[in-house]
Amino acid sequence: MSDVKPIAPVRIGQTDILYAQGLRAGSWLFFTGHEATDFEHGIAAPVVGRPGQPLGGQPRYLREGRFIFDRFAKLIAAEGGDLRHIVRVDQYYPRAECVNPYQRARKTLLKDYVPPSTSVLMEELLTVGANMNVSLLAVLPGEGREPRAARADGVPVPQHSGFIASLACGDYVFVAGQMPNNEAMTGLDPKAYRPPNALWNGTDIRLQTEFLITGRLKPGLEAGGSSLKNAIKAQVYLTDINDLPEFMDVWNSHFADSPCALTVVATKGLALLESKIEINIFGVRDDGKIKKRIIEHNASAAMRLGPAAVRAGDLLCLSALYAADEEGVLSGVSTSSGLRYLGAPARQQMRVILAAADAICQSSGTSLDNIVRAHHFVGDLNVVYPALQIWQEKLPGAPIPFGVVRTPQPMPIPGCDITVDAWVYQPGK
């Protein structure tokens, strides 16, 4: 039996895919992978507007953002929550011009309370014509869960978005996506800057990663009473996936002794052109009742970049998984590549990924039945349907809280075109 309750599950089109618009897990509300779709035909009619008047009415991207947040507001209210108890928002867009109208729409509803946010560009979204893919995490009011802004000195906030850089909620501390920008948001911070004529005076990715960890993530966590050693989960976006080895070298120099769950994927672009990286993170307070626990699972070591998972209270965060071993993509995936249009490689990848995810959950004392958030970063959107079929094979009849975006090529491991970032609910001590 699952300990999570689906919120407004809906069947997508005439398919067999059942989507969980949200999940309620204890005091948490998860909403994953929302786009401005009507779930039956594609983009909702109010967002499309009048075909004969394409420039009439409100700007298209503004309509799209408002549609998504109006839906969030209704879903959250139906569970007894409100918009001032959102603690984190993740956004993906296919082009930069979508971002500002979306942020204006978001601010219309959220007003002066915009929680920690991450916005990055991806190649393509799941619904044809969609320009924003949004996920958020909220808490139900009461019992000391009131979110409060934590003043993080030296961590600037863009005026146009106005999000809270660091937010504390009970024993949890959420830090918004950070880039190595200066305080004026006009370029790189001097500590992260490599003069273009200094060919071997450090490398861009090493300088920017080191600055982000020590100058942004560390003070952001500490402002809420947490620290790098109590970090639970980080998502990292690289504008050049070939920077992964250098990034990991710097990252591990700070997190080797107390690692956090880790997801690293490529992005098409960030808000600052000179930035090669953006990172968001959350952790638990050093003096709080909730303690960090690292979950071991040796069998999946080659399938991830961080620890198998990290548990904090009733949240279990897995490092992103892909179907690989020490030699690269699993042989069964590569040998079936000629059947990719029948979904064979995608199905094999997902079976391996979900089997590993479930085994990691079992190691922590829960199961994949309690999945609350599953982001899929794919190299080809043709893999999505067969991948979701394997979810339904694994969890028969259960609505899946999934989000999908297509990342830039190449993927970190050739042949592995699915990366799954999963969060699981684990009640009890």
Buried (B, 14 or more C-beta within 10 A) or exposed (E): EBBBEBBBBBEBEEEEBBBBBBBBBBBBBBBBBBBBBBBEEBBBEBBBBEEEEEEEEEEBBBBBBBBBBBBBBEBBEEBEBEBBBBBBBBBBBBEBEBBBBBBBBBBEBBEEBBBBBBBBBBBBBBBEBBBBBBBBBBBBBEEEBEBEBBEBEEBBBBEEBBBBBBBBBBBBBBBBBBBBBBEEBEBBBEEBBBEEEEEEEEBBBBBBBBBBBEBBBBBBBBBBBBBBBBBBBBBBBBBBBEBBEBBBEBBBEBBEEBBBBBBBBBBBBBBBEBBBBBBBBBBBBBEBEBEBEBBEBEEBEBBBBBBBBBBBBBBBBBBBBBBBBEEBBBEBBBEBEEEBEEBBBBBBBBBBBBBBBBBBBEBBEBBBBBBBBBBBBBBBBBBBBBBBBBBBEBBEEBBBBBBBBBBBEEBBBEBBBBBBBBBBBBEEE
